[in-house]
């Protein structure tokens, strides 16, 4: 491996490239030679189609995973929240990097002049294509209009600036990694507002039989982040959640320093959300995620999920 370049697969968006370069720089600092191999996924290409109409998991990861399976790249860098909870056969996560800020943020344009979500004028158009964000937004502010907002982060920011929407909800991590923190009007605080499972974390995917690549990535792995996101993704998996279901999850430290998993599930209009929390067993975080999902199911989440999946009200989602 040291005698040849390590091929790192990544999507071609500016944010994806920034994230891939974090991995590239870390490996090169260890004396390795790397190159980025870029891909456009189905989700990147079909910007004019609702993703729910495309109807497949891994819309932003599948092409990369095929290339990895075929040996065309040595690893792939993903936003962890874009990865389905079940890995394709023969692939696994080789490293989870230290998490950036997992929170969502509010961005407003200069005309709106709001300094918080609650001060956004009634009737304003707020952009997002995330069902999770839509549900939480409408639960707090049913007087706002939620507008579809597709495209990469710079495109969405431009649409806010141009007034196509009055405000938007985005991931803090993306803005921070793109050096666009100045656009943030307000951080939306958990547990009242929950991000997507795994939000803010970068995952490096490898072939399961590539022990050499696994060893090279070991120094990049951040154990505390790994524990937190394993609990979150187990919660998502136990609810059989995907981008068509408004589900949020975050494992975070409480005031006493204990790791607590918070989760919610809702319909797309934010009505009667089911929420809960549970201490995380750091020795088996997946058990904690499954336990919280089971708790929410006993309190109405199962019937809510059935109604969602049988409903025609689903609005097309967008990776966040």
C-alpha positions, 0 to 999 in steps of 0.5 A: 500500500505504501508504494502506490496511491490510496484511492479515496472515493467521494462525491463531487460536491464541495462539502463532500470534497472537503470531508474527503480531504480531511481523510486524505490529509490525515493519511498523507501526514502519516507518509502515504500518497492519496488521490481523490476519485469523484463520483456523481450519485443518482441523488446528485444527478436527479435534482429535478425528481423527488427522491421518494419517486426514485425509491431506493436506499443509498441514493448518495452512496450506492455508486461509491460502494459499487466502486469500492466492492470492485476494487476501483477505490480503496476506501470511500468517505461519506457523511455518516447520516447518508449511509443506510444502517445496513452495510452491503455484503463485503463492506464495513466502516473502517473509521468514524472521525471525530464529530463536528457540531451535530446540531441543525442551524437556522439561516435567514436572508437579510430582508427577513431580519429575524434573529431566531426561529421564533422571530421569523415572520408568520407566513415566511417560506423556510426551505428544507427537503428533510422530512425530519426538519419539516416535522420539527419546524411545523410542530413549533411554527405551523404558521410558516410555509415549508418550501422544498430546497434542493441542491448542495450547501452553497446552492441552498445558501444562494437561494436564501440570499436571493430571496427564493426562501426567507430562511432555511434549516441546514446542518451546522457541520456542513457550514463549519466545514465550508467556512460558512459559519457567518451564515448561521443565525441560530443553533437549534438546540437538542433535545428540543430539536434533534438532528439526523442520526449520525449528523456531523460524523464522517465515515470511511468505508472499506472492504471487509477483507482489506486488513491493511486499509483498516490498520491505516485508518485506525489512527483516524478513528474516534471512539467517543463519536463511534459509541454515540453514533452506534446508539443513534443508528441502532435507534434508527434501524430498530424503527426501520427508518429512512429518509421517508420517515421523520426521525431524529436522534442524538447521543449527547452528554448531560449536565452530569457528563453521562451519555444520553440518547434522545430520539423522536418520530413524528408524522410529516406535519409534526403532529403528536411526535413521540419522544424519549431518552435513555442512558447509553450503555457505552459497552453496548450502545446498540442495545440502548438504541434498540431499547429507546426504539422499543420504548417509543413503539409502545407509546405510539411510534409503531402505529405512527410509522405504519400510517406514514408508510401507508400514507400518500402525504410523504414529501420528497426528502433530500440528504441534509 
